[in-house]
Amino acid sequence: MKNFSRLLIHVCAIAAAALTALPLYVSGGSAQTLAAIKQRGVIACGVSEGIYGFSIETPTGWAGFDVDLCRALAAAVFNDPTKVRYVPLDAAARFASLQSGAIDVLSRNSTWTMSREIGLKLVFPAVTYYDGQGFLLRRERNITSALELDNVKVCVQGGTTTELNLGDFFRTNNLKFERLAFTTAIDAVKAYDAGRCDVFTSDVSQLHAERLTLSTPDDHVILPDVISKEPLGPAVRQGDEQWANIVKWTAFALINAEELGVSSKSIEQAIRSDKPEVRRLAGTEGDFGEQAGLTKDWVVRIIRSVGNYGEIFERNVGVESKLGIPRGLNQLWTNGGIVYAPPIR
Ligand SMILES: N[C@@H](CCC(=O)N[C@@H](CS)C(=O)NCC(=O)O)C(=O)O
């Protein structure tokens, strides 16, 4: 008996040693998305049909905050941010397109909600932009608070959380409104611009973008009220944890890079850094990239191509850009915001 238990301890010790030595490179789930992407040579990325600063087709290709996440993923997988096929999707079509496999990832101002994850069997691996719903209206109305909005016609895009929050807000505050819902953002904004509605409602980030497309942007104001939580981020299908992890840790790598002061300008120095956190990020220490199914230098590839989270924010939507959105909640937690990524270690 004594010999048997000694043998058992021995076997367990060997098994434990073997387990710790085994590199668990492929995380659970059926890891078919990354393989399919590599075989195809491009990532199919679902974006909006056109929101200035977020995802818009320009003469030189797609650009914007949401587009840069697609570019970052392509940089991580192919070391080439251009290896993306953009699929413009309206609000109603976006999730079905992801479920059917027509796209690998949706990066389109989409709010992470419980029903979208559980009911639609999707995963939102990270929040990339903390938003909330607001109202845009004509300056001449002299309205300064959303609580003054009674008996108004509201233009909204259907198939969105915006449409649902709108009903909640007016019901909760005993205010009357008439909803004019449109399938596309272009039609909703056109109707508002033509005077068919008193108010246009959407995520505040999109109000900033859509205001620029109006015939006289300066005649319209965004009310200060924010009536909902809209945590926006990329979405993927359930059942492929390897790909979900790549999307999640690409978003986290962008944030961690900003926190560590690693930018497109300082990335070459970061590769030579002796700071442990920077070395793990740059892949000069550890095998974090390989564990994810990528390469050691995956973050270097990303930062060289698109910059860090702060650079992406400022370039596309920040105060110096046409949209002029302050960082606000989207500032790093170390600077008074709530943007916080788990560490690479
Ligand atoms: N974040 C909200 C709203 C997203 C949304 O689709 N908003 C419209 C309002 S402008 C939009 O972006 N449309 C752009 C398009 O359909 O291309 C959601 O996930 O439901």
The ligand as a Gaussian input file, in Angstrom:
#p B3LYP/6-31G(d) Opt

LIG

0 1
 N      -25.080000      51.376000     -31.028000
 C      -26.421000      51.181000     -31.466000
 C      -26.767000      51.990000     -32.698000
 C      -25.963000      51.574000     -33.893000
 C      -26.443000      52.113000     -35.245000
 O      -26.603000      51.322000     -36.180000
 N      -26.651000      53.414000     -35.358000
 C      -27.004000      53.994000     -36.610000
 C      -27.376000      55.430000     -36.319000
 S      -26.722000      56.674000     -37.296000
 C      -25.834000      53.809000     -37.581000
 O      -24.716000      53.771000     -37.186000
 N      -26.062000      53.632000     -38.860000
 C      -25.014000      53.516000     -39.827000
 C      -25.352000      52.545000     -40.916000
 O      -26.420000      51.906000     -40.882000
 O      -24.496000      52.388000     -41.797000
 C      -26.696000      49.702000     -31.717000
 O      -25.748000      48.902000     -31.633000
 O      -27.846000      49.334000     -31.977000

